[in-house]
Amino acid sequence: MPSKAAKQVKKDSMPTEDVATSDVSMAALTSLLESHKVSLSAEFKTVIAALESKMYLIHATISDHGQRITSLESKADLVDGRLSTLEATCAELAASNAKLRAKTADLEARSGRKNIRIIGLPESIEGPRPTTFFSDLLPQLLGDQILPTSPELVRAHRSLAAKPKPGERPRPVIIRFHNFQTKERVIREAQEIRADLRYEGKPIAFYKDYIPEVVMQRALYREVMAQLYKLGLRPALQYPAKLMITTENGDKVRLSSVEEAKKYLAAKQR
């Protein structure tokens, strides 16, 4: 077994060039690592700088979007407030308009309460003085017992439609009485003898002169009234568009709408 002295002699006998080569390799590795470190550091700095630049742009964009969103929200709140105001104003105007329309219709209807319409009179029989002609014609149509003298009329004329061609249906005659009671008597008596009302052998009919709105409202009762007649009841329309029904025992039932009339009819049909 070699002694320690022998080992030391062997170690000391290693070639000098091997030691020198080892030192050079370590220095080169250290230099290479340092070079890579500097290179990586520069690359990291470049990447970080680029990221910081992009982050700045993203932050600026987000900040700009935030300002725009805030502005849009502010404008939206302003528009919402104005819209609410406009809706309230529109609702108020609609209510006022409905009231005005109702008042106008009522005034128009009241202005026509002295009017009647006569259907079936031939065209142009009145000549150039229609008021005088129809005033003299009414006692002839209704009889001297109903109208002993010619009634006082405010005016009389044809409806404002185009003059019909020969053979077509004549336009209605609209007559306005000076006295409301006279007009009511004429209508009442004309309804009593409506089957016998004729002019030169042709049937004619007398009606109250209602405004279009009232005519439409009254027309809605037509089907219900026909069914009530079939049940043996006596329906009658009251102004402007309310239904009064006389039952079998003489009781009076007053209904204010078509819906109420339909419910009443359904109950009677059960």
Residue pairs with C-beta under 8 A, 6 or more apart in sequence:
105 211
105 213
105 214
108 211
109 210
109 211
109 214
109 240
112 209
112 210
112 211
113 180
113 183
114 154
114 176
114 177
114 178
114 179
114 180
114 183
115 174
115 175
115 176
115 177
115 183
115 208
115 209
116 174
116 175
116 177
116 183
116 186
116 187
116 206
116 207
116 208
116 209
117 159
117 172
117 173
117 174
117 175
117 206
117 207
117 208
117 209
118 134
118 172
118 173
118 175
118 204
118 205
118 206
118 207
119 172
119 204
119 205
119 206
119 207
120 170
120 199
120 202
120 203
120 204
120 205
121 170
121 173
121 199
121 204
122 170
122 199
122 200
122 202
123 158
123 163
123 164
123 170
123 171
125 133
126 133
126 134
126 156
126 173
127 133
130 156
130 157
130 158
130 173
131 153
131 154
131 155
131 156
133 156
134 153
134 156
134 173
134 175
135 150
135 151
135 152
135 153
135 156
136 150
138 147
138 150
138 151
138 175
138 186
139 146
139 147
139 148
139 149
139 150
141 197
141 199
141 204
142 186
142 189
142 190
142 193
146 185
146 186
146 189
147 186
151 177
151 178
151 179
151 182
151 186
152 177
152 178
152 179
152 182
153 175
153 176
153 177
153 178
154 176
154 177
154 178
155 175
155 176
156 173
156 174
156 175
156 176
157 173
157 174
158 171
158 172
158 173
158 174
159 171
159 172
159 173
159 174
161 171
163 171
164 170
164 171
174 209
177 183
177 186
186 206
187 206
187 207
187 208
190 197
190 205
190 206
191 206
194 205
194 206
197 203
197 204
197 205
197 206
198 204
210 218
210 240
214 239
214 240
214 241
217 240
217 241
218 237
218 240
218 241
220 241
220 258
221 235
221 237
221 241
221 243
221 258
221 261
224 235
224 243
224 258
224 261
224 262
224 265
225 235
225 237
225 243
227 265
227 269
228 234
228 235
228 245
228 265
228 268
229 235
231 265
231 268
231 269
232 248
233 245
233 246
233 247
233 248
233 268
234 245
234 246
235 243
235 244
235 245
235 246
236 243
236 244
236 245
236 246
237 243
237 244
238 244
238 254
242 254
242 255
242 256
243 254
243 255
243 260
243 261
244 252
244 253
244 254
244 255
245 252
245 253
245 254
245 255
245 264
246 252
246 253
247 253
253 264
255 261
255 264
